[in-house]
Amino acid sequence: MNMHFKFRGIATLVLVASLVTLAVCGCVSGSETSSEATTSTTTDTTNNSTTTDTTNTTNNTSTASEAYTQSGGTETSSNQAFTASNTDENGIKVTNGGTFTLSNSTVTKTGDTSSNDNSDFYGLNAGVLAESGSAIELTNCTVTTNANGANGVFATGSGSSVTLSNVTINTSADGSRGVDATQTGNITCTDVNITTFGQHCAAIATDRGNGNITVTGGTMNTAGDGSPGIYSTGNITVSNSTISATGSEAAVIEGKNSISLTNVTISGEKKCGAMLYQSFSGDAEVGTSSFTMNGGSLNASVGPLFYITNTESLIELKDANLSAASVTLLTASTDRWGNTGSNGGVVTFKAENETLNGNITCDNISSVTAILQNNTTLTGAINANNTASSMNLTLDSTSTWNVTGTSYLTSFTNEDSTLSNIKDNGNTIYYDSNSSTNSWLEGKTYTLTDGGQLTPVTVSQ
């Protein structure tokens, strides 16, 4: 009897020890964690982390695993390889106020979306998704998607955020942006490199319901049609980055939203440099589009450097290097968006310490107000075809206009009453003598330095 119980006791101890070992490894199906963190496939759900109070930590050798989902709680993990291949499945999805921190890992997403709208607006099928007030932090990770409607990293909903540091994001198919924030979600990127190849795949994007993205450093490249480097229906701030769009504009702002660039090198090879517009698709509120650039450079391989249509807009530039191969600095015009007859562009264009090269053009339902100050030089013609509904120019005493062709101004303000800051090159500038802003000119004709004239426009003109 004693021997029987002795051996039975040893067997019991071995069994208990084995169960404890399995539980600690997270291998016992149904073991609980405070945050309900799981990896999943279509056939099973297994726990991949251990519980220590309310914070769970997994630090395993990198091995292929399934998609990761977490509801609430706090989780920390590293050296993982999360993979999602099913339709509408996220590689990482954190919900219900959860917090997930991941380092030195990979996320791979295949399998197309079933709804492009839900992918665009809510992050369905994204590689990484934070929603319903959740927070995700990735460090030294790579996110790769190869599926339609598979955005790289997505944050949606009030209080939702994703923080990325030293992360690489690659997307290959259509409708797959690099980083995307909607419904007031927030994304912060530091030294993040993004490459996209598909159509409608901006590297940095916000969509319906506004979103906020802050980017510092990194290199972003897009190749697809309709895939600008930056697309804003929210508030996007970028500094010390390099951005190139070979199949689209460099940057696009829709509606009452903004892009702010500091020491950013950005270029677009199709359509124009930066477009500010309103589509009335419901993605963006109606209001003033705002583009701000301090330092850095903006280049347009085709089209105007700035194109404004169907919206009011504000463009503010300081110390930036600007170039447009078309030699058109800015165009405000009607286009396919909005109601015919009221869908022109309205823009206030401010430049400080800038060297501006190119013409300013405007159609008959659009208006431009250009304010040049603090040693800014403009080389170009303004409203050469006299088509603008309104064309207004203000020069301070430190700024210069190098006139390259006949120009027409609705209003003209110049701190230098001697007009010595106009290099006319023999060209004529016409002004509207009926505008009260031009009363200082007293309706007279002035002969300029190189033989050109500043003269009132006649009715026939």
Secondary structure, DSSP 4 states (H G I P E B T S, - for coil): -HHHHHHHHHHHHHHHHHHHHHHHTT-STT---TT--EEE-SS-EEE----BTTEEEEEPPP-EE-EEEEESSEEEEES-EEEE-STT--SEEEETT-EEEEES-EEEEES--S-HHHHHHH-TT-SEEEETT-EEEEES-EEEEESTT--SEEEESTT-EEEEES-EEEE-STT--SEEEETTEEEEEES-EEEE-STT--SEEE-TT-EEEEEES-EEEE-STT--SEEESSEEEEES-EEEESSS-SEEEESS-EEEEES-EEEE-SS-SEEEE---SSSS-SSEEEEEEESSEEEESSS-SEEEESEEEEEEEES-EEEETTSEEEEE---SSS-TTS--EEEEEEEES-EEESEEEE-TT-EEEEEEESS-EEEE-BSTTS--SEEEEEE-TT-EEEE-S-EEESEEEES-TT-TTEE-TT-EEEE-TTSGGGGGGTT--EE-TTS-EEEEPPTT-
